């Protein structure tokens, strides 16, 4: 982890990553807690940073069984997908506790986790990215994420 200081703007390097052919991917770990019985579950998943997704985290539908194992209630919702269709989904809340090798401060970054679709990866949307400084270097295909300290 590198801490950069520029005047009073202190920021911590979360990661610097070369893009893959179809986008920028990171491995995240999401921790979910059932407030009724204090059971927890950690879910690792590969996610693509998607500036076209306005939500926080989207996970493929098959992952919805994970929070159900500890009794977390999922709520129904409808979301608009990239094709413009409105589809049914479920969601709950969790905390992003790890992004690649970066460990999130304290209990993590709270996020609404939406379960829908059947991609082989999840999505990190603008609701999460707006909490960071995200730089995309197109010509070199490098993404850098900073976290304010």
C-alpha positions as CSV (number, residue, x, y, z in Angstrom):
1,X,0.0,0.0,0.0
2,X,1.3,3.4,-0.9
3,X,0.2,6.7,0.7
4,X,0.5,9.8,-1.4
5,X,0.4,13.3,0.0
6,X,-0.5,16.3,-2.0
7,X,-1.1,19.3,0.2
8,X,-4.0,18.3,2.5
9,X,-5.3,15.8,0.0
10,X,-4.0,12.5,1.4
11,X,-4.9,9.4,-0.5
12,X,-4.0,5.8,-0.3
13,X,-3.3,3.6,-3.4
14,X,-5.9,0.8,-3.4
15,X,-4.6,-0.8,-6.6
16,X,-3.1,-0.2,-10.0
17,X,-4.1,-2.8,-12.5
18,X,-3.6,-3.5,-16.2
19,X,-6.9,-3.9,-18.0
20,X,-7.9,-7.2,-19.6
21,X,-9.2,-7.4,-23.1
22,X,-12.8,-6.9,-22.0
23,X,-12.4,-4.6,-19.1
24,X,-10.9,-4.0,-15.6
25,X,-11.4,-6.8,-13.2
26,X,-10.7,-7.1,-9.4
27,X,-11.3,-9.8,-6.8
28,X,-13.4,-8.5,-4.0
29,X,-14.5,-10.1,-0.7
30,X,-18.0,-9.2,0.6
31,X,-18.9,-9.9,4.2
32,X,-22.5,-10.2,5.1
33,X,-23.9,-10.4,8.7
34,X,-27.3,-11.7,9.9
35,X,-28.2,-9.1,12.6
36,X,-30.6,-11.6,14.2
37,X,-28.0,-14.3,15.1
38,X,-24.6,-12.5,14.3
39,X,-23.7,-15.2,11.8
40,X,-21.4,-14.0,9.1
41,X,-20.4,-15.2,5.6
42,X,-17.5,-14.0,3.4
43,X,-18.1,-14.2,-0.4
44,X,-15.1,-13.8,-2.7
45,X,-16.0,-12.9,-6.3
46,X,-14.3,-11.5,-9.4
47,X,-15.9,-8.2,-10.4
48,X,-15.6,-5.9,-13.4
49,X,-15.6,-2.2,-12.8
50,X,-18.6,-1.0,-14.8
51,X,-19.1,2.7,-15.2
52,X,-22.4,2.0,-17.0
53,X,-23.9,0.3,-13.9
54,X,-25.3,2.9,-11.5
55,X,-25.8,0.5,-8.5
56,X,-23.2,-0.6,-6.0
57,X,-22.5,-4.3,-6.4
58,X,-24.2,-6.8,-8.8
59,X,-23.6,-10.5,-8.3
60,X,-24.8,-13.4,-10.5
61,X,-28.1,-14.8,-9.4
62,X,-26.5,-18.1,-8.3
63,X,-24.7,-16.3,-5.5
64,X,-28.0,-15.5,-3.7
65,X,-27.8,-18.8,-1.9
66,X,-24.8,-17.6,0.1
67,X,-26.5,-15.0,2.3
68,X,-29.5,-17.3,2.6
69,X,-27.2,-19.9,4.3
70,X,-26.9,-17.6,7.4
71,X,-30.5,-16.4,7.3
72,X,-30.0,-13.0,5.7
73,X,-33.3,-11.8,4.2
74,X,-33.3,-10.8,0.5
75,X,-35.7,-8.1,-0.7
76,X,-37.2,-8.1,-4.1
77,X,-36.6,-5.2,-6.5
78,X,-36.6,-4.3,-10.2
79,X,-33.6,-3.0,-12.0
80,X,-32.9,-1.6,-15.5
81,X,-30.1,-3.5,-17.3
82,X,-27.9,-2.4,-20.1
83,X,-30.3,-3.4,-22.8
84,X,-32.9,-1.1,-21.3
85,X,-35.1,-4.0,-20.0
86,X,-36.4,-3.9,-16.4
87,X,-35.7,-7.3,-14.7
88,X,-36.6,-8.8,-11.3
89,X,-33.8,-9.1,-8.8
90,X,-33.2,-9.4,-5.1
91,X,-30.8,-7.5,-2.8
92,X,-29.4,-7.2,0.6
93,X,-26.6,-5.2,2.3
94,X,-23.0,-6.2,2.9
95,X,-19.6,-4.8,3.3
96,X,-16.7,-4.9,0.9
97,X,-13.8,-5.9,3.1
98,X,-11.1,-6.6,0.5
99,X,-10.2,-5.6,-3.1
100,X,-7.4,-7.6,-4.5
101,X,-4.7,-7.2,-1.8
102,X,-6.1,-4.0,-0.3
103,X,-7.9,-4.5,3.1
104,X,-10.7,-1.9,3.6
105,X,-10.6,0.2,6.8
106,X,-12.7,-0.8,9.9
107,X,-15.8,-2.8,9.0
108,X,-15.4,-2.2,5.2
109,X,-17.4,-0.3,2.6
110,X,-21.2,-0.8,3.0
111,X,-22.9,-1.6,-0.2
112,X,-26.3,-2.8,-1.6
113,X,-25.7,-6.2,-3.1
114,X,-28.0,-7.0,-6.0
115,X,-28.4,-10.6,-7.3
116,X,-29.5,-10.9,-10.9
117,X,-28.3,-12.2,-14.2
118,X,-26.0,-15.1,-15.0
119,X,-22.6,-13.6,-15.9
120,X,-19.5,-15.4,-14.7
121,X,-18.5,-12.3,-12.7
122,X,-20.0,-9.5,-10.6
123,X,-20.1,-5.8,-11.3
124,X,-18.8,-2.8,-9.3
125,X,-20.9,0.2,-10.2
126,X,-20.8,3.9,-9.8
127,X,-22.4,3.9,-6.3
128,X,-19.1,2.4,-5.1
129,X,-16.7,4.0,-7.5
130,X,-17.9,7.5,-6.5
131,X,-16.4,6.9,-3.1
132,X,-12.9,6.6,-4.7
133,X,-10.7,8.4,-7.1
134,X,-10.6,6.1,-10.1
135,X,-8.2,6.9,-13.0
136,X,-8.4,5.2,-16.3
137,X,-5.3,5.5,-18.5
138,X,-6.8,4.3,-21.9
139,X,-3.6,4.3,-24.0
140,X,-1.7,2.1,-21.5
141,X,-4.9,0.2,-20.4
142,X,-4.2,0.9,-16.7
143,X,-6.7,1.6,-13.9
144,X,-5.7,3.1,-10.6
145,X,-7.9,3.4,-7.6
146,X,-7.2,5.7,-4.6
147,X,-9.0,5.9,-1.3
148,X,-9.2,9.2,0.6
149,X,-7.5,9.0,4.0
